[in-house]
């Protein structure tokens, strides 16, 4: 099993592996090109993002500055919007469903470091996937931790730290993030 296969399977892996280093270098190069592009270079930006995420999706919009570890572990639905300064550490699969909105400075993390300090000192790590379902809005500055799934139609309040799964159609806020209430019919009106 390669280190990349171990990484994507949630097993302990060595991030210093040459294949993984090349993948991160590729992502950093593409992110740098994207972040240095101008607002009038919409076609160029889309092409860079399609290369980064290895997709033909044309309905995504990301504001610079954007950073990620690999890019090709990020799966994007239709009409995904990420505001300024989002970061996705994608050592495991990160899935963003259709109509997902990320506020500025949202961070999504999949890497995990061992709790045992002796094991941690070897610099190996593992990861858990993150899934953000359709029609989710995540407020600015929120942090989504490894292994979390956010249910369809939910809203995560600004500055929240999501450490556990969030069900469908709820408003959840805080550190740690917790459900405050269901999304109501009255919320569906402008």
N, C-alpha and C positions, 0 to 999 in steps of 0.2 A: 504494500500500500504506500503510495507516495505521500509526502507531507501535505500536499494540497488535498488529496483524498481524505487524509486524516482530519485536516482542518474542517472540510465541509461535512464530515461525518460526526463532528463534535468530539473527536478524540484529542488527546494531547498531541501537539505538533510543534515542530521547530520553525519559528518564523524566519530564522536565518537561512533556511533552505534556498538554494539558488533560483529555483523555479518561482518560489513565492517572492523573492526579492525582485526578480524581473517583472512579475505582475504588479507589484507596488510601484516600481519605477515607471512602468507604462501608465498606470493610473495617475501618478503625480505629474507626468509630462502632459497628459491630456487635460487634467484639471488646471495646470498652469496655463496651457493654451486657451482654455475656456475662460479662465479668470482674467486673462490679459486681452481678450477680445472686447470689442466695443458694442454698445447698444445698437448700432446700425448694422452690425454683422450677424443678423438673425440666422441666415442660412448657414454660415460658418459655425455658429454656436450649436445649432441643431445637429450638424454633421459631427462635430466633436463629441457631443453627448451620445449620439447613436454609436459612435466608435467606442466610447468609454463603457457604455452599458451593453454593448453588443446587441442592439435592437434596431428595428425599423420604425419604432414608435415615433410618430410625428406630433403627438398631442401632449408633449411635456414642456414645461416652462420652469427654468431654474434661473434664479438671479445669482450673479457672482457675489461673493466669493463662495465657491463650493469645493468641498474636499471629501475624498473617500480613500479607502485602502486599495481596493481592486476594481470596483465598478461593475465587472461582469458577474458579481454575486448579488447585484441589485436588480430585482425584477419589478418593472413599472407598469401599472395599468394605464388606462386612458385618462387624459386630463389631470395629470399630476402637476402640482405647483409647489415649488420650494422657494421661499423668500430668501433674502440675503443671509449669508454666513451659515448655511447648514453644513453639517458634517455627518457622514455615515461611515462608521468603521465596520466594513462588511467582510469579516473573516468567516462568517456564516451567511447564509442567504438572508437577504432583507427583501421582503415583498411589500410593495405599496400598491394597494388596489386602485380601482377607478375612482376619480374625483377626490383624491387625497390632497389636502392642503397642509403644508408645513409653514408655520410662522417663521420669522427671522430667528436665526441662532438655534434652531432645533438640532439636537444631537441624537443620533441613533447608534447604539453600541451593541456589538455581538461578541467581542472578545471577553474571555474570562481568564484570570490568572489564578494559579493554585493558592489555596488558603495556607498550606504548609510552607513556611518560609524556606525550608531546605529545598523543596521541589521548585518553588518560585524562583530561587536563585539560579536554577539551571536555565532560566529564560524560556522554558517551554510554556505553552498556553493552550487553551481550548476555546470553544465558542459555541454559542447557541443562537439559532435563527430568531429573527423578529418578523412578525407579520402585522401589518396595518391594513385592515380590511377596507372595503369600499366606503366612500362618503365620510371619511374621518377628517376632522379638523384638529390639528395640534397647534396650540398657542405658542407664541414666541418664547424661546429660552427653555422649552421643555427638554427633558432627557428621557430617552426610552432605553431601558436596560436590557441586557441579554436575555433571550428566551421569552420575551413578552409578546402576547397577541392582543391587539386592540380591536374590539368588535365593530362591526359595520354601523355607521351612522353616529358613532360616538364623538364627543368633543373632549379634548384634554386641555385644561386650563394652562395659561401662560406660566412658565416657571415650574411646572410640575415635574416630579421625578417618578417615572412609572416603573415600579419594581415587580408588579404582578399583573396578570391578565386583567383586561377590562372588558366587560360584556358589551353586547350590542346596545345602541341607542341610549347612552347615558352621558351625563356630564360628570367628569372626574377631575379633581384638582388636588394640589397639595404635594407635600414632601413628608412621607411617601404619598403618592397619588391614591386617592380613594374616591369611590362613587359618591356623589352628592345627591343626584336625583336622575330620574329618567328624562329623556328628551320628550317634551309634551307636544300635543297638537298646536298649542299656541306658539311654540317655538318655530313652527314651520311657516308662519306668516312673516313677511318682511317688516 
